[in-house]
Amino acid sequence: MKPSKANVKAHLDKIREVIKADKTTKQANLIRVLNPVLRGSANYHGHVVVKETTPIHRHIKIRANANPHDPEGEHYFESRWATKRQNS
């Protein structure tokens, strides 16, 4: 679920309004005024959009006796690294 087109347009209009209101203001002051607007939108929509765009990668515990420098564990770590590359 994404923000509706009308909601995105309203947000962009709000940003444009803030920028056009004081064209001569310093950059630091403009950032200070825009931050709450941007943060509010990100907080409101962030949890929904992030779930769709970023997959969650779970950590897989390494075997207790595995050592990447030991020739006996070579096959184990090769398969782990192959799986990791495949998922990225």
A tleap script that builds the chain and sets N, CA, C and O, in Angstrom:
source leaprc.protein.ff14SB
mol = sequence {
  NMET LYS PRO SER LYS ALA ASN VAL LYS ALA
  HIE LEU ASP LYS ILE ARG GLU VAL ILE LYS
  ALA ASP LYS THR THR LYS GLN ALA ASN LEU
  ILE ARG VAL LEU ASN PRO VAL LEU ARG GLY
  SER ALA ASN TYR HIE GLY HIE VAL VAL VAL
  LYS GLU THR THR PRO ILE HIE ARG HIE ILE
  LYS ILE ARG ALA ASN ALA ASN PRO HIE ASP
  PRO GLU GLY GLU HIE TYR PHE GLU SER ARG
  TRP ALA THR LYS ARG GLN ASN CSER
}
set mol.1.N position { 0.850 -1.176 0.000 }
set mol.1.CA position { 0.000 0.000 0.000 }
set mol.1.C position { 0.891 1.233 0.000 }
set mol.1.O position { 1.759 1.381 0.860 }
set mol.2.N position { 0.678 2.089 -0.941 }
set mol.2.CA position { 1.442 3.324 -1.063 }
set mol.2.C position { 0.530 4.499 -0.747 }
set mol.2.O position { -0.693 4.362 -0.751 }
set mol.3.N position { 1.125 5.648 -0.477 }
set mol.3.CA position { 0.292 6.845 -0.319 }
set mol.3.C position { -0.452 7.123 -1.627 }
set mol.3.O position { 0.075 6.881 -2.712 }
set mol.4.N position { -1.653 7.621 -1.516 }
set mol.4.CA position { -2.438 7.905 -2.715 }
set mol.4.C position { -1.802 9.052 -3.498 }
set mol.4.O position { -1.022 9.836 -2.957 }
set mol.5.N position { -2.146 9.131 -4.764 }
set mol.5.CA position { -1.604 10.204 -5.607 }
set mol.5.C position { -2.001 11.573 -5.063 }
set mol.5.O position { -1.213 12.519 -5.095 }
set mol.6.N position { -3.222 11.666 -4.566 }
set mol.6.CA position { -3.688 12.944 -4.008 }
set mol.6.C position { -2.883 13.318 -2.766 }
set mol.6.O position { -2.576 14.490 -2.550 }
set mol.7.N position { -2.543 12.323 -1.953 }
set mol.7.CA position { -1.772 12.582 -0.749 }
set mol.7.C position { -0.352 13.021 -1.102 }
set mol.7.O position { 0.187 13.945 -0.493 }
set mol.8.N position { 0.249 12.357 -2.082 }
set mol.8.CA position { 1.602 12.729 -2.515 }
set mol.8.C position { 1.583 14.144 -3.095 }
set mol.8.O position { 2.477 14.944 -2.819 }
set mol.9.N position { 0.562 14.449 -3.898 }
set mol.9.CA position { 0.453 15.789 -4.484 }
set mol.9.C position { 0.285 16.839 -3.399 }
set mol.9.O position { 0.898 17.903 -3.473 }
set mol.10.N position { -0.534 16.559 -2.395 }
set mol.10.CA position { -0.730 17.512 -1.300 }
set mol.10.C position { 0.569 17.738 -0.535 }
set mol.10.O position { 0.875 18.860 -0.134 }
set mol.11.N position { 1.329 16.665 -0.337 }
set mol.11.CA position { 2.613 16.782 0.371 }
set mol.11.C position { 3.586 17.635 -0.436 }
set mol.11.O position { 4.237 18.519 0.121 }
set mol.12.N position { 3.696 17.384 -1.735 }
set mol.12.CA position { 4.585 18.169 -2.581 }
set mol.12.C position { 4.138 19.629 -2.665 }
set mol.12.O position { 4.971 20.535 -2.695 }
set mol.13.N position { 2.829 19.853 -2.704 }
set mol.13.CA position { 2.319 21.229 -2.706 }
set mol.13.C position { 2.695 21.955 -1.426 }
set mol.13.O position { 3.042 23.136 -1.456 }
set mol.14.N position { 2.628 21.255 -0.309 }
set mol.14.CA position { 3.002 21.838 0.977 }
set mol.14.C position { 4.481 22.228 0.982 }
set mol.14.O position { 4.847 23.295 1.474 }
set mol.15.N position { 5.325 21.355 0.429 }
set mol.15.CA position { 6.760 21.640 0.361 }
set mol.15.C position { 7.002 22.851 -0.548 }
set mol.15.O position { 7.774 23.744 -0.201 }
set mol.16.N position { 6.347 22.879 -1.700 }
set mol.16.CA position { 6.494 24.020 -2.620 }
set mol.16.C position { 6.052 25.318 -1.958 }
set mol.16.O position { 6.688 26.361 -2.115 }
set mol.17.N position { 4.950 25.237 -1.215 }
set mol.17.CA position { 4.419 26.414 -0.530 }
set mol.17.C position { 5.431 26.957 0.478 }
set mol.17.O position { 5.640 28.167 0.566 }
set mol.18.N position { 6.048 26.069 1.227 }
set mol.18.CA position { 7.038 26.489 2.222 }
set mol.18.C position { 8.243 27.119 1.533 }
set mol.18.O position { 8.754 28.142 1.990 }
set mol.19.N position { 8.698 26.518 0.441 }
set mol.19.CA position { 9.876 27.042 -0.267 }
set mol.19.C position { 9.564 28.392 -0.908 }
set mol.19.O position { 10.380 29.311 -0.837 }
set mol.20.N position { 8.404 28.522 -1.529 }
set mol.20.CA position { 8.056 29.764 -2.216 }
set mol.20.C position { 7.695 30.890 -1.252 }
set mol.20.O position { 7.771 32.060 -1.626 }
set mol.21.N position { 7.310 30.567 -0.037 }
set mol.21.CA position { 6.918 31.587 0.928 }
set mol.21.C position { 8.083 32.512 1.259 }
set mol.21.O position { 7.900 33.723 1.384 }
set mol.22.N position { 9.266 31.952 1.401 }
set mol.22.CA position { 10.447 32.753 1.719 }
set mol.22.C position { 11.577 32.391 0.773 }
set mol.22.O position { 12.441 31.576 1.098 }
set mol.23.N position { 11.561 32.994 -0.382 }
set mol.23.CA position { 12.610 32.692 -1.361 }
set mol.23.C position { 13.961 33.263 -0.964 }
set mol.23.O position { 14.994 32.792 -1.440 }
set mol.24.N position { 13.968 34.262 -0.107 }
set mol.24.CA position { 15.227 34.893 0.277 }
set mol.24.C position { 15.785 34.362 1.597 }
set mol.24.O position { 16.822 34.834 2.064 }
set mol.25.N position { 15.123 33.411 2.184 }
set mol.25.CA position { 15.592 32.884 3.463 }
set mol.25.C position { 16.874 32.085 3.281 }
set mol.25.O position { 17.144 31.561 2.200 }
set mol.26.N position { 17.653 32.000 4.339 }
set mol.26.CA position { 18.898 31.230 4.281 }
set mol.26.C position { 18.585 29.739 4.248 }
set mol.26.O position { 17.520 29.294 4.674 }
set mol.27.N position { 19.537 28.995 3.734 }
set mol.27.CA position { 19.354 27.558 3.580 }
set mol.27.C position { 19.104 26.876 4.924 }
set mol.27.O position { 18.243 26.001 5.018 }
set mol.28.N position { 19.829 27.258 5.943 }
set mol.28.CA position { 19.669 26.643 7.265 }
set mol.28.C position { 18.264 26.865 7.808 }
set mol.28.O position { 17.677 25.962 8.404 }
set mol.29.N position { 17.718 28.071 7.604 }
set mol.29.CA position { 16.359 28.346 8.072 }
set mol.29.C position { 15.320 27.556 7.278 }
set mol.29.O position { 14.337 27.073 7.840 }
set mol.30.N position { 15.542 27.428 5.973 }
set mol.30.CA position { 14.630 26.653 5.141 }
set mol.30.C position { 14.620 25.188 5.569 }
set mol.30.O position { 13.564 24.561 5.648 }
set mol.31.N position { 15.798 24.655 5.843 }
set mol.31.CA position { 15.889 23.264 6.301 }
set mol.31.C position { 15.170 23.106 7.632 }
set mol.31.O position { 14.475 22.114 7.853 }
set mol.32.N position { 15.336 24.077 8.514 }
set mol.32.CA position { 14.684 24.022 9.829 }
set mol.32.C position { 13.157 24.007 9.690 }
set mol.32.O position { 12.466 23.356 10.474 }
set mol.33.N position { 12.635 24.727 8.690 }
set mol.33.CA position { 11.184 24.768 8.469 }
set mol.33.C position { 10.702 23.501 7.763 }
set mol.33.O position { 9.627 22.991 8.077 }
set mol.34.N position { 11.492 22.988 6.810 }
set mol.34.CA position { 11.068 21.820 6.040 }
set mol.34.C position { 11.185 20.509 6.813 }
set mol.34.O position { 10.410 19.585 6.568 }
set mol.35.N position { 12.126 20.409 7.730 }
set mol.35.CA position { 12.341 19.146 8.439 }
set mol.35.C position { 11.083 18.585 9.095 }
set mol.35.O position { 10.801 17.400 8.914 }
set mol.36.N position { 10.315 19.367 9.844 }
set mol.36.CA position { 9.102 18.788 10.442 }
set mol.36.C position { 8.089 18.298 9.409 }
set mol.36.O position { 7.399 17.304 9.636 }
set mol.37.N position { 8.001 18.991 8.278 }
set mol.37.CA position { 7.066 18.573 7.227 }
set mol.37.C position { 7.504 17.228 6.650 }
set mol.37.O position { 6.695 16.312 6.508 }
set mol.38.N position { 8.784 17.120 6.322 }
set mol.38.CA position { 9.301 15.873 5.751 }
set mol.38.C position { 9.268 14.735 6.772 }
set mol.38.O position { 8.895 13.610 6.440 }
set mol.39.N position { 9.653 15.027 8.001 }
set mol.39.CA position { 9.663 13.997 9.038 }
set mol.39.C position { 8.246 13.495 9.319 }
set mol.39.O position { 8.034 12.300 9.524 }
set mol.40.N position { 7.289 14.404 9.327 }
set mol.40.CA position { 5.904 14.007 9.563 }
set mol.40.C position { 5.389 13.069 8.486 }
set mol.40.O position { 4.730 12.073 8.785 }
set mol.41.N position { 5.688 13.383 7.239 }
set mol.41.CA position { 5.259 12.524 6.141 }
set mol.41.C position { 5.954 11.172 6.207 }
set mol.41.O position { 5.331 10.132 5.995 }
set mol.42.N position { 7.250 11.196 6.502 }
set mol.42.CA position { 7.996 9.940 6.594 }
set mol.42.C position { 7.475 9.078 7.734 }
set mol.42.O position { 7.363 7.861 7.583 }
set mol.43.N position { 7.160 9.681 8.859 }
set mol.43.CA position { 6.637 8.912 9.986 }
set mol.43.C position { 5.251 8.342 9.683 }
set mol.43.O position { 4.927 7.225 10.087 }
set mol.44.N position { 4.445 9.117 8.973 }
set mol.44.CA position { 3.086 8.672 8.670 }
set mol.44.C position { 3.070 7.532 7.653 }
set mol.44.O position { 2.330 6.562 7.816 }
set mol.45.N position { 3.885 7.651 6.603 }
set mol.45.CA position { 3.866 6.667 5.524 }
set mol.45.C position { 5.019 5.684 5.586 }
set mol.45.O position { 4.986 4.666 4.894 }
set mol.46.N position { 6.025 5.950 6.381 }
set mol.46.CA position { 7.252 5.166 6.358 }
set mol.46.C position { 7.074 3.688 6.617 }
set mol.46.O position { 7.661 2.871 5.908 }
set mol.47.N position { 6.289 3.318 7.602 }
set mol.47.CA position { 6.157 1.908 7.948 }
set mol.47.C position { 5.516 1.096 6.835 }
set mol.47.O position { 5.820 -0.085 6.671 }
set mol.48.N position { 4.640 1.715 6.078 }
set mol.48.CA position { 3.961 0.998 5.003 }
set mol.48.C position { 4.881 0.841 3.804 }
set mol.48.O position { 5.003 -0.248 3.244 }
set mol.49.N position { 5.521 1.925 3.415 }
set mol.49.CA position { 6.352 1.914 2.217 }
set mol.49.C position { 7.592 1.062 2.434 }
set mol.49.O position { 8.011 0.347 1.524 }
set mol.50.N position { 8.177 1.122 3.601 }
set mol.50.CA position { 9.408 0.366 3.870 }
set mol.50.C position { 9.156 -1.127 3.784 }
set mol.50.O position { 10.000 -1.859 3.266 }
set mol.51.N position { 8.033 -1.595 4.270 }
set mol.51.CA position { 7.737 -3.024 4.225 }
set mol.51.C position { 7.656 -3.525 2.788 }
set mol.51.O position { 8.008 -4.671 2.508 }
set mol.52.N position { 7.200 -2.682 1.888 }
set mol.52.CA position { 7.072 -3.105 0.498 }
set mol.52.C position { 8.396 -3.074 -0.249 }
set mol.52.O position { 8.637 -3.913 -1.117 }
set mol.53.N position { 9.249 -2.125 0.074 }
set mol.53.CA position { 10.438 -1.914 -0.737 }
set mol.53.C position { 11.672 -2.622 -0.218 }
set mol.53.O position { 12.578 -2.904 -1.002 }
set mol.54.N position { 11.746 -2.918 1.055 }
set mol.54.CA position { 12.954 -3.539 1.595 }
set mol.54.C position { 12.633 -4.913 2.161 }
set mol.54.O position { 11.877 -5.022 3.127 }
set mol.55.N position { 13.188 -5.947 1.584 }
set mol.55.CA position { 12.965 -7.283 2.137 }
set mol.55.C position { 13.730 -7.450 3.452 }
set mol.55.O position { 14.776 -6.833 3.652 }
set mol.56.N position { 13.216 -8.261 4.312 }
set mol.56.CA position { 13.863 -8.508 5.597 }
set mol.56.C position { 14.746 -9.737 5.456 }
set mol.56.O position { 14.280 -10.813 5.080 }
set mol.57.N position { 16.024 -9.566 5.763 }
set mol.57.CA position { 16.971 -10.675 5.717 }
set mol.57.C position { 17.240 -11.127 7.142 }
set mol.57.O position { 17.744 -10.358 7.961 }
set mol.58.N position { 16.912 -12.342 7.429 }
set mol.58.CA position { 17.139 -12.890 8.759 }
set mol.58.C position { 18.559 -13.415 8.872 }
set mol.58.O position { 19.135 -13.916 7.906 }
set mol.59.N position { 19.110 -13.291 10.065 }
set mol.59.CA position { 20.451 -13.796 10.327 }
set mol.59.C position { 20.397 -15.308 10.513 }
set mol.59.O position { 19.534 -15.821 11.226 }
set mol.60.N position { 21.312 -16.011 9.877 }
set mol.60.CA position { 21.400 -17.459 10.042 }
set mol.60.C position { 22.633 -17.747 10.879 }
set mol.60.O position { 23.746 -17.376 10.508 }
set mol.61.N position { 22.436 -18.394 11.980 }
set mol.61.CA position { 23.522 -18.664 12.911 }
set mol.61.C position { 24.555 -19.599 12.282 }
set mol.61.O position { 24.207 -20.569 11.609 }
set mol.62.N position { 25.825 -19.289 12.514 }
set mol.62.CA position { 26.913 -20.125 12.015 }
set mol.62.C position { 27.066 -21.321 12.942 }
set mol.62.O position { 26.929 -21.198 14.160 }
set mol.63.N position { 27.349 -22.474 12.357 }
set mol.63.CA position { 27.581 -23.678 13.153 }
set mol.63.C position { 28.663 -23.418 14.183 }
set mol.63.O position { 29.639 -22.726 13.894 }
set mol.64.N position { 28.505 -23.953 15.359 }
set mol.64.CA position { 29.423 -23.680 16.464 }
set mol.64.C position { 30.847 -24.141 16.161 }
set mol.64.O position { 31.798 -23.449 16.527 }
set mol.65.N position { 31.017 -25.261 15.517 }
set mol.65.CA position { 32.362 -25.788 15.272 }
set mol.65.C position { 32.918 -25.373 13.911 }
set mol.65.O position { 33.959 -25.884 13.497 }
set mol.66.N position { 32.256 -24.468 13.212 }
set mol.66.CA position { 32.692 -24.048 11.877 }
set mol.66.C position { 33.790 -22.999 11.976 }
set mol.66.O position { 33.736 -22.088 12.803 }
set mol.67.N position { 34.783 -23.150 11.115 }
set mol.67.CA position { 35.894 -22.219 11.056 }
set mol.67.C position { 36.192 -21.950 9.585 }
set mol.67.O position { 36.484 -22.885 8.839 }
set mol.68.N position { 36.124 -20.677 9.149 }
set mol.68.CA position { 36.331 -20.396 7.725 }
set mol.68.C position { 37.764 -20.659 7.254 }
set mol.68.O position { 38.009 -20.748 6.051 }
set mol.69.N position { 38.707 -20.783 8.186 }
set mol.69.CA position { 40.102 -21.024 7.824 }
set mol.69.C position { 40.473 -22.503 7.869 }
set mol.69.O position { 41.597 -22.878 7.537 }
set mol.70.N position { 39.534 -23.329 8.276 }
set mol.70.CA position { 39.768 -24.768 8.368 }
set mol.70.C position { 39.318 -25.429 7.065 }
set mol.70.O position { 38.193 -25.191 6.624 }
set mol.71.N position { 40.170 -26.258 6.430 }
set mol.71.CA position { 39.782 -26.904 5.170 }
set mol.71.C position { 38.549 -27.788 5.300 }
set mol.71.O position { 37.829 -27.982 4.320 }
set mol.72.N position { 38.293 -28.325 6.478 }
set mol.72.CA position { 37.109 -29.180 6.652 }
set mol.72.C position { 35.807 -28.369 6.551 }
set mol.72.O position { 34.771 -28.909 6.164 }
set mol.73.N position { 35.858 -27.088 6.897 }
set mol.73.CA position { 34.661 -26.250 6.852 }
set mol.73.C position { 34.492 -25.516 5.539 }
set mol.73.O position { 33.585 -24.695 5.398 }
set mol.74.N position { 35.344 -25.799 4.584 }
set mol.74.CA position { 35.315 -25.087 3.305 }
set mol.74.C position { 33.978 -25.258 2.581 }
set mol.74.O position { 33.408 -24.281 2.094 }
set mol.75.N position { 33.483 -26.480 2.508 }
set mol.75.CA position { 32.210 -26.739 1.821 }
set mol.75.C position { 31.064 -25.998 2.520 }
set mol.75.O position { 30.202 -25.421 1.858 }
set mol.76.N position { 31.057 -26.015 3.842 }
set mol.76.CA position { 30.002 -25.360 4.618 }
set mol.76.C position { 29.974 -23.857 4.313 }
set mol.76.O position { 28.910 -23.303 4.038 }
set mol.77.N position { 31.129 -23.203 4.360 }
set mol.77.CA position { 31.167 -21.763 4.137 }
set mol.77.C position { 30.925 -21.396 2.675 }
set mol.77.O position { 30.350 -20.345 2.394 }
set mol.78.N position { 31.347 -22.229 1.756 }
set mol.78.CA position { 31.045 -21.963 0.355 }
set mol.78.C position { 29.544 -21.979 0.107 }
set mol.78.O position { 29.024 -21.142 -0.630 }
set mol.79.N position { 28.855 -22.923 0.719 }
set mol.79.CA position { 27.400 -22.987 0.541 }
set mol.79.C position { 26.718 -21.794 1.224 }
set mol.79.O position { 25.728 -21.270 0.714 }
set mol.80.N position { 27.245 -21.367 2.374 }
set mol.80.CA position { 26.691 -20.186 3.060 }
set mol.80.C position { 26.858 -18.945 2.202 }
set mol.80.O position { 25.917 -18.170 2.033 }
set mol.81.N position { 28.063 -18.753 1.655 }
set mol.81.CA position { 28.338 -17.564 0.850 }
set mol.81.C position { 27.537 -17.589 -0.445 }
set mol.81.O position { 27.092 -16.544 -0.920 }
set mol.82.N position { 27.351 -18.773 -1.019 }
set mol.82.CA position { 26.542 -18.871 -2.242 }
set mol.82.C position { 25.101 -18.487 -1.953 }
set mol.82.O position { 24.474 -17.776 -2.739 }
set mol.83.N position { 24.575 -18.954 -0.830 }
set mol.83.CA position { 23.193 -18.607 -0.441 }
set mol.83.C position { 23.085 -17.114 -0.190 }
set mol.83.O position { 22.107 -16.480 -0.587 }
set mol.84.N position { 24.083 -16.558 0.465 }
set mol.84.CA position { 24.061 -15.129 0.769 }
set mol.84.C position { 24.096 -14.296 -0.519 }
set mol.84.O position { 23.374 -13.305 -0.629 }
set mol.85.N position { 24.918 -14.683 -1.482 }
set mol.85.CA position { 24.977 -13.970 -2.764 }
set mol.85.C position { 23.660 -14.104 -3.521 }
set mol.85.O position { 23.207 -13.158 -4.164 }
set mol.86.N position { 23.060 -15.266 -3.441 }
set mol.86.CA position { 21.814 -15.516 -4.153 }
set mol.86.C position { 20.690 -14.654 -3.601 }
set mol.86.O position { 19.821 -14.218 -4.356 }
set mol.87.N position { 20.691 -14.400 -2.297 }
set mol.87.CA position { 19.628 -13.632 -1.658 }
set mol.87.C position { 19.852 -12.130 -1.734 }
set mol.87.O position { 18.955 -11.354 -1.407 }
set mol.88.N position { 21.039 -11.711 -2.163 }
set mol.88.CA position { 21.290 -10.257 -2.188 }
set mol.88.C position { 21.073 -9.672 -3.557 }
set mol.88.O position { 21.241 -8.467 -3.748 }
savepdb mol mol.pdb
quit
